[in-house]
Amino acid sequence: TFLLREIVTELRRLGFNVHVLASTAMAANIAQGSTFMSFFGLNFDSEHGKAMDNSFFRCPTTLSSRMLEGLRRTGRMSSLQGNCVVVFDELTTVLDTAFCATDMVMREIRNEGSDKPFGGAGILVAGDGLQLRGAEPERYGRYSKLDVKPIWECSLWSSLRIETYYLDTFNRGEHTSHRDQRPGRRGRRALPYQGDGLDENYLNLLKEMRNWSPTNLSPLSEDSKGVLSKIIDEEGQADAKLS
């Protein structure tokens, strides 16, 4: 997230109009952006008489129509024109329908690029592909049988020319007052890596996991198993005693 904020700051310095979108309020706050619903002026549905009904997110056509309506109502239409970059944070929580609906909206708004993905605007997707997926929309009425998928499984994603960048340096508490402890609630546990330079074993773990597929769950190496045993979240005696 620190790197993402730095990139956004630099893009704005260069004259780009950058919008950072996230699925949850917490992620949006940390990334200094907006929630998807807030930015596009979306409201929960009242059609089915259910509280917090977001089932319309399952239909990209309906979603894009409501996004356009919200942009007109809030006066944000022009902010997506010109030199514009849209950032999707926390990629595992981004629905394929929201991704495709954003493409449809921006093609509509950006007439000069209607034949290009997202109307020719820049798109940046950030996050950890190994994190758990976010909550799915409710299933009500005519939307109940529509499925949603992660963005990398939609046809739009496969049609894009994507450049992927991986972090090669990790902040594991270097700036905390105690170098041998983790920050926060689990601060009594030792840092999993206390060496200098790259954490090669951790990078290798990520590489092995990125090679997984539904039909190929190859076993992890012994070094990777060792890394997992150190970083796995487990509630223990040290976690229960908060100072």
MARKE-653120 format. One line per 10 residues: number of its first residue (from 0); their letters; for each residue x, y, z of N, C-alpha, C. Coordinates in nm, 3 decimals. Atoms other than C-alpha are relative to their C-alpha. Layout:
# residues N
NUM> a> X/Y/Z/X/Y/Z/X/Y/Z ~ ... $
This chain:
# residues 243
0> tfllreivte> 0.082/-0.120/0.000/0.000/0.000/0.000/0.086/0.125/0.000 ~ -0.092/-0.114/0.001/0.289/0.235/0.071/0.047/0.028/-0.142 ~ -0.045/-0.016/0.139/0.422/0.174/-0.281/-0.112/0.054/-0.088 ~ 0.114/-0.046/0.079/0.074/0.224/-0.428/-0.024/0.149/0.020 ~ 0.020/-0.143/-0.028/0.036/0.560/-0.255/0.109/0.085/-0.066 ~ -0.109/-0.074/0.064/0.378/0.668/-0.385/-0.022/0.010/-0.152 ~ 0.027/-0.001/0.144/0.283/0.570/-0.741/-0.111/0.100/-0.033 ~ 0.112/-0.093/0.022/-0.046/0.761/-0.716/0.046/0.145/0.012 ~ -0.053/-0.136/-0.018/0.135/1.070/-0.584/0.080/0.044/-0.121 ~ -0.083/-0.034/0.116/0.382/1.060/-0.872/-0.085/0.019/-0.126 $
10> lrrlgfnvhv> 0.088/-0.016/0.116/0.109/1.010/-1.134/-0.074/0.133/0.005 ~ 0.069/-0.129/-0.013/-0.079/1.311/-0.999/0.096/0.115/-0.023 ~ -0.100/-0.105/0.025/0.240/1.515/-1.003/0.023/0.017/-0.149 ~ -0.020/-0.004/0.145/0.271/1.427/-1.371/-0.123/0.047/-0.075 ~ 0.119/-0.057/0.063/-0.079/1.560/-1.436/-0.114/-0.096/-0.025 ~ 0.108/0.097/0.019/-0.290/1.244/-1.431/-0.108/0.018/0.107 ~ 0.111/0.002/-0.094/-0.633/1.238/-1.270/-0.016/-0.144/0.047 ~ -0.006/0.138/-0.049/-0.605/0.927/-1.050/-0.112/-0.026/0.100 ~ 0.107/0.040/-0.091/-0.894/0.751/-0.877/0.032/-0.138/0.057 ~ -0.031/0.127/-0.066/-0.819/0.476/-0.623/-0.130/-0.058/0.055 $
20> lastamaani> 0.125/0.065/-0.040/-1.109/0.233/-0.573/0.029/-0.127/0.078 ~ -0.014/0.122/-0.080/-1.147/-0.040/-0.313/-0.140/-0.051/0.036 ~ 0.130/0.060/-0.031/-1.426/-0.279/-0.217/-0.047/0.033/0.140 ~ 0.036/-0.024/-0.140/-1.415/-0.205/0.156/0.046/0.138/0.045 ~ -0.034/-0.132/-0.052/-1.402/0.117/0.355/0.139/0.001/0.062 ~ -0.131/0.005/-0.064/-1.094/0.004/0.549/0.111/0.007/-0.105 ~ -0.101/-0.001/0.106/-0.895/-0.068/0.232/0.006/0.135/-0.068 ~ 0.004/-0.131/0.064/-1.010/0.259/0.077/0.067/0.105/0.086 ~ -0.060/-0.097/-0.092/-0.903/0.454/0.385/0.152/-0.013/0.002 ~ -0.144/0.023/-0.004/-0.557/0.295/0.397/0.066/0.044/-0.131 $
30> aqgstfmsff> -0.055/-0.036/0.131/-0.505/0.349/0.023/-0.029/0.145/-0.037 ~ 0.036/-0.140/0.024/-0.639/0.706/0.052/-0.084/0.015/-0.126 ~ 0.089/-0.003/0.115/-0.911/0.634/-0.201/-0.145/0.002/0.041 ~ 0.143/0.005/-0.025/-1.285/0.571/-0.217/-0.049/-0.144/-0.016 ~ 0.061/0.130/0.027/-1.506/0.266/-0.197/-0.064/0.006/-0.138 ~ 0.060/0.009/0.133/-1.646/0.148/-0.528/-0.140/0.061/0.001 ~ 0.137/-0.050/-0.008/-2.001/0.227/-0.417/-0.002/0.151/0.020 ~ -0.003/-0.144/-0.026/-1.912/0.574/-0.289/0.039/0.078/-0.124 ~ -0.048/-0.076/0.115/-1.719/0.686/-0.596/-0.104/0.007/-0.111 ~ 0.099/0.004/0.108/-1.990/0.578/-0.841/-0.141/0.035/0.047 $
40> glnfdsehgk> 0.129/-0.045/-0.050/-2.274/0.704/-0.620/-0.106/-0.109/0.003 ~ 0.093/0.112/-0.001/-2.432/0.360/-0.584/-0.073/-0.010/0.134 ~ 0.080/0.022/-0.120/-2.708/0.282/-0.336/-0.042/-0.147/0.007 ~ 0.052/0.135/-0.014/-2.828/-0.047/-0.195/-0.138/-0.008/-0.067 ~ 0.125/0.021/0.072/-3.123/-0.194/-0.385/-0.118/-0.013/0.097 ~ 0.121/0.015/-0.082/-3.478/-0.175/-0.249/-0.103/-0.089/-0.070 ~ 0.093/0.078/0.083/-3.635/-0.395/-0.517/-0.052/-0.124/0.071 ~ 0.038/0.127/-0.061/-3.640/-0.710/-0.304/-0.038/0.013/0.147 ~ 0.037/-0.021/-0.139/-3.716/-0.553/0.033/0.099/-0.057/0.099 ~ -0.104/0.054/-0.086/-3.386/-0.672/0.179/0.098/0.110/0.041 $
50> amdnsffrcp> -0.097/-0.098/-0.048/-3.142/-0.473/0.391/0.134/-0.019/-0.069 ~ -0.134/0.001/0.062/-2.809/-0.381/0.229/0.007/-0.095/-0.120 ~ 0.010/0.088/0.117/-2.910/-0.554/-0.095/0.092/0.051/-0.111 ~ -0.093/-0.036/0.108/-2.617/-0.539/-0.338/0.002/-0.107/-0.109 ~ 0.004/0.111/0.095/-2.729/-0.832/-0.554/0.015/0.047/-0.144 ~ -0.013/-0.051/0.137/-2.732/-0.607/-0.863/0.145/0.001/-0.047 ~ -0.142/0.009/0.038/-2.350/-0.628/-0.855/0.028/-0.126/-0.083 ~ -0.019/0.122/0.075/-2.396/-0.971/-1.013/-0.026/0.019/-0.150 ~ 0.032/-0.026/0.141/-2.513/-0.815/-1.342/0.079/0.121/-0.048 ~ -0.081/-0.114/0.043/-2.251/-0.597/-1.517/-0.078/0.106/-0.076 $
60> ttlssrmleg> 0.079/-0.097/0.076/-2.510/-0.436/-1.745/-0.080/0.091/0.093 ~ 0.074/-0.079/-0.098/-2.733/-0.326/-1.457/0.093/0.086/0.082 ~ -0.097/-0.073/-0.081/-2.431/-0.224/-1.253/0.054/0.121/-0.076 ~ -0.055/-0.112/0.077/-2.284/-0.009/-1.532/-0.102/0.111/-0.019 ~ 0.106/-0.100/0.014/-2.619/0.165/-1.584/-0.014/0.084/0.127 ~ 0.011/-0.073/-0.127/-2.638/0.256/-1.215/0.126/0.081/0.029 ~ -0.124/-0.076/-0.017/-2.275/0.366/-1.215/-0.005/0.130/-0.080 ~ 0.015/-0.120/0.083/-2.343/0.609/-1.502/-0.097/0.098/0.064 ~ 0.099/-0.085/-0.067/-2.649/0.739/-1.320/0.060/0.068/0.122 ~ -0.063/-0.057/-0.119/-2.447/0.789/-1.003/0.103/0.106/-0.034 $
70> lrrtgrmssl> -0.100/-0.099/0.043/-2.166/0.972/-1.186/-0.067/0.129/-0.045 ~ 0.072/-0.120/0.043/-2.418/1.210/-1.344/-0.055/0.075/0.121 ~ 0.061/-0.061/-0.118/-2.588/1.272/-1.010/0.104/0.071/0.086 ~ -0.104/-0.058/-0.086/-2.261/1.343/-0.827/0.092/0.096/-0.073 ~ -0.082/-0.092/0.076/-2.105/1.544/-1.109/0.143/-0.046/-0.021 ~ -0.135/0.053/0.014/-1.804/1.315/-1.140/0.032/-0.051/-0.141 ~ -0.019/0.054/0.134/-1.844/1.227/-1.505/0.130/0.050/-0.063 ~ -0.116/-0.060/0.067/-1.574/1.467/-1.626/0.132/-0.046/0.061 ~ -0.125/0.041/-0.066/-1.320/1.333/-1.373/0.059/-0.126/-0.061 ~ -0.047/0.122/0.063/-1.293/1.014/-1.578/0.040/0.023/-0.146 $
80> qgncvvvfde> -0.043/-0.034/0.135/-1.205/1.196/-1.899/0.144/0.050/0.001 ~ -0.137/-0.051/0.008/-0.869/1.319/-2.023/0.104/-0.100/0.047 ~ -0.108/0.085/-0.052/-0.547/1.185/-1.869/-0.043/-0.061/0.133 ~ 0.064/0.062/-0.117/-0.707/0.944/-1.625/0.058/-0.139/0.025 ~ -0.043/0.134/-0.043/-0.589/0.640/-1.429/-0.095/-0.048/0.109 ~ 0.086/0.060/-0.102/-0.823/0.413/-1.233/0.077/-0.114/0.066 ~ -0.073/0.101/-0.077/-0.667/0.203/-0.957/-0.100/-0.090/0.073 ~ 0.078/0.097/-0.076/-0.832/-0.113/-0.826/0.092/-0.058/0.107 ~ -0.082/0.052/-0.109/-0.688/-0.194/-0.484/-0.059/-0.131/0.051 ~ 0.042/0.130/-0.054/-0.706/-0.536/-0.313/-0.063/-0.086/-0.110 $
90> lttvldtafc> 0.049/0.065/0.122/-0.737/-0.728/-0.639/-0.084/-0.125/0.027 ~ 0.078/0.122/-0.025/-0.874/-1.047/-0.478/-0.144/0.031/0.039 ~ 0.137/-0.037/-0.038/-1.184/-0.855/-0.363/-0.075/0.065/-0.115 ~ 0.064/-0.065/0.115/-1.256/-0.702/-0.706/-0.079/-0.105/-0.079 ~ 0.084/0.093/0.075/-1.547/-0.876/-0.879/0.019/0.019/-0.150 ~ -0.010/-0.011/0.146/-1.528/-0.956/-1.249/-0.109/0.091/-0.056 ~ 0.110/-0.084/0.048/-1.865/-0.784/-1.292/0.029/0.148/0.020 ~ -0.034/-0.140/-0.025/-1.740/-0.461/-1.134/0.110/0.047/-0.095 ~ -0.109/-0.031/0.093/-1.428/-0.472/-1.351/-0.056/0.026/-0.140 ~ 0.060/-0.015/0.133/-1.633/-0.522/-1.669/-0.093/0.120/-0.007 $
100> atdmvmreir> 0.091/-0.115/-0.002/-1.892/-0.262/-1.567/0.077/0.130/-0.008 ~ -0.084/-0.119/0.008/-1.615/-0.005/-1.516/0.049/0.022/-0.142 ~ -0.040/-0.008/0.141/-1.490/-0.084/-1.865/-0.113/0.056/-0.085 ~ 0.115/-0.046/0.077/-1.840/-0.030/-2.007/-0.027/0.148/0.024 ~ 0.026/-0.140/-0.036/-1.884/0.299/-1.822/0.103/0.093/-0.064 ~ -0.106/-0.088/0.050/-1.550/0.442/-1.929/0.002/0.005/-0.153 ~ 0.015/-0.005/0.146/-1.603/0.345/-2.293/-0.112/0.098/-0.036 ~ 0.113/-0.091/0.024/-1.933/0.535/-2.273/0.040/0.145/0.021 ~ -0.038/-0.137/-0.035/-1.780/0.843/-2.111/0.108/0.054/-0.092 ~ -0.117/-0.044/0.075/-1.457/0.856/-2.308/-0.021/-0.033/-0.148 $
110> negsdkpfgg> 0.040/0.026/0.138/-1.594/0.881/-2.663/0.120/-0.020/-0.092 ~ -0.116/0.009/0.088/-1.247/0.924/-2.811/0.068/-0.135/0.007 ~ -0.065/0.131/-0.015/-1.148/0.578/-2.689/-0.100/-0.112/0.019 ~ 0.107/0.098/-0.024/-1.473/0.383/-2.704/0.032/-0.138/-0.055 ~ -0.036/0.130/0.056/-1.307/0.107/-2.907/0.114/-0.066/0.077 ~ -0.112/0.052/-0.078/-1.035/0.054/-2.645/-0.047/-0.041/0.139 ~ 0.036/0.036/-0.138/-1.052/-0.121/-2.305/0.006/0.122/0.092 ~ 0.011/-0.111/-0.095/-1.159/0.130/-2.039/0.012/0.136/-0.071 ~ -0.002/-0.125/0.073/-1.186/0.394/-2.309/0.138/0.057/-0.022 ~ -0.137/-0.047/0.019/-0.809/0.415/-2.338/0.063/0.056/0.125 $
120> agilvagdgl> -0.057/-0.049/-0.127/-0.759/0.519/-1.974/0.098/-0.103/0.056 ~ -0.093/0.090/-0.065/-0.479/0.372/-1.766/-0.066/-0.075/0.115 ~ 0.055/0.083/-0.107/-0.566/0.089/-1.528/0.114/-0.060/0.080 ~ -0.099/0.060/-0.090/-0.363/-0.020/-1.227/-0.073/-0.087/0.101 ~ 0.060/0.093/-0.096/-0.455/-0.326/-1.021/0.107/-0.039/0.100 ~ -0.101/0.025/-0.104/-0.276/-0.372/-0.689/-0.054/-0.098/0.103 ~ 0.041/0.089/-0.107/-0.280/-0.631/-0.415/0.081/-0.128/0.003 ~ -0.066/0.128/-0.019/-0.172/-0.976/-0.305/-0.092/-0.109/-0.052 ~ 0.084/0.101/0.061/-0.310/-1.248/-0.530/-0.017/-0.126/0.082 ~ 0.011/0.118/-0.085/-0.263/-1.504/-0.253/-0.095/0.021/0.118 $
130> qlrgaepery> 0.094/-0.025/-0.108/-0.506/-1.337/-0.015/-0.135/-0.064/-0.031 ~ 0.135/0.055/0.018/-0.857/-1.472/0.040/-0.086/0.099/-0.077 ~ 0.093/-0.087/0.072/-1.132/-1.339/-0.184/-0.096/0.067/0.097 ~ 0.092/-0.074/-0.084/-1.375/-1.086/-0.045/-0.140/-0.060/-0.003 ~ 0.139/0.047/-0.004/-1.746/-1.127/0.026/-0.066/0.016/-0.136 ~ 0.073/-0.007/0.125/-1.976/-1.194/-0.267/-0.132/0.073/0.020 ~ 0.130/-0.068/-0.012/-2.295/-0.995/-0.342/-0.110/-0.098/0.042 ~ 0.115/0.082/-0.038/-2.628/-1.118/-0.209/-0.062/-0.063/-0.125 ~ 0.071/0.066/0.112/-2.848/-1.344/-0.424/-0.150/0.020/0.019 ~ 0.143/-0.026/-0.010/-3.198/-1.202/-0.466/-0.060/0.018/-0.139 $
140> gryskldvkp> 0.077/-0.025/0.121/-3.460/-1.203/-0.740/0.068/-0.043/-0.127 ~ -0.053/0.034/0.132/-3.346/-1.193/-1.101/0.151/-0.013/-0.003 ~ -0.146/0.011/-0.005/-2.982/-1.174/-0.992/0.048/-0.126/0.071 ~ -0.037/0.108/-0.092/-2.990/-1.485/-0.774/0.080/-0.112/-0.066 ~ -0.070/0.109/0.067/-2.858/-1.725/-1.038/0.123/0.046/-0.077 ~ -0.118/-0.052/0.068/-2.582/-1.501/-1.171/0.123/-0.017/0.088 ~ -0.123/0.024/-0.076/-2.230/-1.594/-1.063/0.099/0.115/-0.018 ~ -0.110/-0.097/0.010/-1.934/-1.367/-0.993/0.131/-0.076/0.016 ~ -0.131/0.065/-0.001/-1.567/-1.453/-1.035/0.108/0.104/0.029 ~ -0.111/-0.096/-0.011/-1.227/-1.299/-0.961/0.031/0.059/-0.136 $
150> iwecslwssl> -0.018/-0.070/0.127/-1.118/-1.052/-1.226/0.089/-0.075/-0.098 ~ -0.090/0.068/0.092/-0.845/-1.276/-1.366/-0.066/-0.117/-0.072 ~ 0.072/0.106/0.070/-1.110/-1.527/-1.476/-0.101/0.055/-0.101 ~ 0.096/-0.057/0.094/-1.313/-1.283/-1.688/0.067/0.020/-0.136 ~ -0.052/-0.011/0.136/-1.276/-1.249/-2.066/0.071/0.133/-0.022 ~ -0.063/-0.131/0.016/-1.187/-0.879/-2.038/0.145/-0.005/0.044 ~ -0.137/0.009/-0.054/-0.881/-0.956/-1.825/0.093/-0.070/-0.099 ~ -0.084/0.076/0.092/-0.751/-1.211/-2.075/0.027/0.074/-0.130 ~ -0.019/-0.076/0.123/-0.784/-0.958/-2.359/0.094/0.119/0.019 ~ -0.083/-0.117/-0.028/-0.569/-0.693/-2.188/0.148/-0.032/-0.017 $
160> rietyyldtf> -0.147/0.013/0.002/-0.198/-0.636/-2.239/0.049/0.040/0.139 ~ -0.028/-0.024/-0.142/-0.090/-0.671/-1.877/0.150/-0.007/0.028 ~ -0.137/0.003/-0.049/0.245/-0.583/-1.727/-0.005/-0.022/0.152 ~ 0.007/0.038/-0.141/0.301/-0.746/-1.387/0.131/0.031/0.070 ~ -0.118/-0.033/-0.080/0.540/-0.621/-1.119/-0.016/-0.063/0.138 ~ 0.001/0.063/-0.132/0.631/-0.807/-0.800/0.095/0.075/0.093 ~ -0.091/-0.056/-0.100/0.778/-0.664/-0.481/0.118/-0.094/0.019 ~ -0.115/0.085/-0.031/1.130/-0.787/-0.416/0.065/0.038/0.133 ~ -0.047/-0.037/-0.134/1.182/-0.618/-0.078/-0.122/0.016/0.089 ~ 0.115/0.001/-0.089/0.954/-0.651/0.223/0.032/0.071/0.130 $
170> nrgehtshrd> -0.015/-0.066/-0.130/0.909/-0.431/0.528/-0.056/-0.094/0.106 ~ 0.042/0.094/-0.104/0.899/-0.679/0.815/0.025/0.058/0.138 ~ -0.016/-0.060/-0.132/0.903/-0.435/1.104/0.132/0.067/0.022 ~ -0.131/-0.062/-0.016/1.239/-0.270/1.035/-0.007/0.132/0.076 ~ 0.010/-0.132/-0.060/1.107/0.061/1.163/-0.065/-0.002/0.139 ~ 0.054/0.007/-0.135/0.971/-0.066/1.494/0.113/0.022/0.100 ~ -0.101/-0.031/-0.101/1.147/0.018/1.819/0.080/-0.124/0.040 ~ -0.070/0.123/-0.035/1.237/-0.347/1.879/0.017/-0.084/-0.126 ~ -0.030/0.067/0.127/1.405/-0.508/1.579/-0.036/-0.149/0.002 ~ 0.024/0.144/-0.007/1.343/-0.860/1.708/-0.147/-0.034/0.022 $
180> qrpgrrgrra> 0.142/0.025/-0.023/0.966/-0.822/1.742/-0.084/0.052/-0.115 ~ 0.097/-0.050/0.096/0.668/-0.781/1.514/-0.079/0.115/0.062 ~ 0.087/-0.104/-0.053/0.456/-0.468/1.546/-0.140/-0.053/0.025 ~ 0.142/0.031/-0.016/0.098/-0.483/1.671/-0.028/-0.111/0.098 ~ 0.056/0.093/-0.097/-0.103/-0.748/1.847/0.089/-0.122/0.022 ~ -0.084/0.119/-0.013/0.138/-1.032/1.780/0.147/0.038/0.019 ~ -0.134/-0.055/-0.013/0.441/-0.830/1.881/0.097/-0.085/0.079 ~ -0.091/0.083/-0.078/0.580/-1.098/2.111/0.061/-0.112/-0.083 ~ -0.054/0.105/0.087/0.651/-1.327/1.817/0.117/0.056/-0.081 ~ -0.118/-0.045/0.073/0.990/-1.305/1.650/-0.032/0.020/-0.147 $
190> lpyqgdglde> 0.014/-0.020/0.143/1.013/-1.171/1.296/0.041/-0.128/-0.074 ~ -0.034/0.123/0.071/1.015/-1.461/1.046/0.131/0.010/-0.077 ~ -0.127/-0.018/0.073/1.315/-1.311/0.865/0.074/0.117/0.062 ~ -0.077/-0.105/-0.066/1.586/-1.114/1.040/0.135/0.024/-0.068 ~ -0.125/-0.020/0.072/1.859/-1.120/0.777/0.002/0.132/-0.074 ~ -0.014/-0.119/0.083/1.982/-0.845/0.548/-0.028/-0.036/-0.146 ~ 0.025/0.025/0.141/1.882/-0.810/0.184/-0.132/-0.072/-0.023 ~ 0.124/0.065/0.040/1.616/-1.013/0.007/-0.028/-0.124/0.084 ~ 0.044/0.123/-0.065/1.416/-1.281/0.185/-0.024/-0.103/-0.111 ~ 0.006/0.089/0.116/1.492/-1.540/-0.084/-0.099/-0.115/0.020 $
200> nylnllkemr> 0.091/0.112/-0.026/1.296/-1.820/0.083/-0.145/0.043/-0.015 ~ 0.138/-0.049/0.012/0.982/-1.606/0.100/-0.035/0.023/-0.147 ~ 0.023/-0.021/0.142/1.016/-1.505/-0.265/-0.020/-0.132/-0.073 ~ 0.015/0.131/0.063/1.057/-1.870/-0.360/-0.135/-0.063/0.034 ~ 0.133/0.048/-0.038/0.742/-1.958/-0.165/-0.106/0.061/-0.091 ~ 0.096/-0.067/0.087/0.547/-1.697/-0.364/0.007/-0.056/-0.142 ~ -0.018/0.055/0.134/0.693/-1.832/-0.688/-0.065/-0.136/-0.013 ~ 0.059/0.134/0.004/0.588/-2.187/-0.605/-0.152/0.008/0.003 ~ 0.145/-0.011/-0.011/0.237/-2.078/-0.509/-0.062/0.061/-0.125 ~ 0.052/-0.058/0.124/0.196/-1.868/-0.824/-0.010/-0.104/-0.111 $
210> nwsptnlspl> 0.004/0.105/0.101/0.259/-2.183/-1.027/-0.113/-0.100/0.023 ~ 0.113/0.088/-0.026/-0.038/-2.356/-0.867/-0.114/0.028/-0.097 ~ 0.123/-0.014/0.078/-0.353/-2.414/-1.071/-0.098/-0.106/0.052 ~ 0.097/0.100/-0.048/-0.676/-2.610/-1.008/0.039/-0.143/-0.034 ~ -0.040/0.136/0.040/-0.519/-2.907/-1.189/0.144/-0.032/0.035 ~ -0.141/0.022/-0.034/-0.165/-2.866/-1.058/0.032/0.061/0.135 ~ -0.034/-0.044/-0.136/-0.118/-2.841/-0.683/0.128/-0.071/0.042 ~ -0.127/0.065/-0.029/0.247/-2.938/-0.673/0.042/0.026/0.143 ~ -0.040/-0.017/-0.140/0.393/-2.991/-0.323/0.106/0.108/0.014 ~ -0.098/-0.104/-0.028/0.595/-2.712/-0.167/0.134/-0.061/0.038 $
220> sedskgvlsk> -0.133/0.044/-0.041/0.967/-2.742/-0.112/0.011/0.008/0.151 ~ -0.019/-0.001/-0.145/1.099/-2.797/0.240/0.026/0.142/0.051 ~ -0.025/-0.138/-0.040/1.226/-2.437/0.255/-0.130/0.080/0.007 ~ 0.127/-0.072/0.003/0.881/-2.305/0.161/-0.090/-0.044/0.114 ~ 0.077/0.048/-0.114/0.715/-2.526/0.421/0.049/0.065/0.129 ~ -0.056/-0.065/-0.117/0.952/-2.377/0.677/-0.045/0.144/0.013 ~ 0.048/-0.138/-0.001/0.853/-2.023/0.578/-0.146/0.005/0.044 ~ 0.142/0.002/-0.036/0.483/-2.109/0.604/-0.020/-0.025/0.149 ~ 0.015/0.030/-0.143/0.528/-2.251/0.952/0.030/0.121/0.087 ~ -0.035/-0.119/-0.077/0.672/-1.916/1.063/-0.101/0.113/-0.016 $
230> iideegqada> 0.087/-0.116/0.026/0.418/-1.681/0.904/-0.148/-0.031/0.018 ~ 0.140/0.035/-0.014/0.093/-1.873/0.953/-0.059/0.067/0.124 ~ 0.066/-0.066/-0.113/-0.155/-1.689/1.178/-0.060/-0.104/0.093 ~ 0.053/0.091/-0.101/-0.224/-1.884/1.495/-0.017/0.077/0.130 ~ 0.022/-0.062/-0.130/-0.379/-1.759/1.816/0.067/-0.087/0.106 ~ -0.070/0.076/-0.102/-0.159/-1.861/2.104/0.007/0.077/0.131 ~ -0.010/-0.061/-0.132/-0.067/-1.775/2.461/0.053/0.143/-0.009 ~ -0.059/-0.133/0.010/0.143/-1.476/2.354/-0.100/0.101/-0.054 ~ 0.096/-0.091/0.061/-0.147/-1.331/2.155/-0.109/0.043/0.098 ~ 0.110/-0.029/-0.092/-0.391/-1.343/2.444/0.036/0.106/0.103 $
240> kls> -0.044/-0.095/-0.101/-0.183/-1.121/2.672/0.038/0.132/-0.066 ~ -0.026/-0.130/0.061/-0.209/-0.764/2.549/0.054/0.096/0.104 ~ -0.057/-0.096/-0.095/0.007/-0.501/2.715/-0.068/0.134/-0.014 $
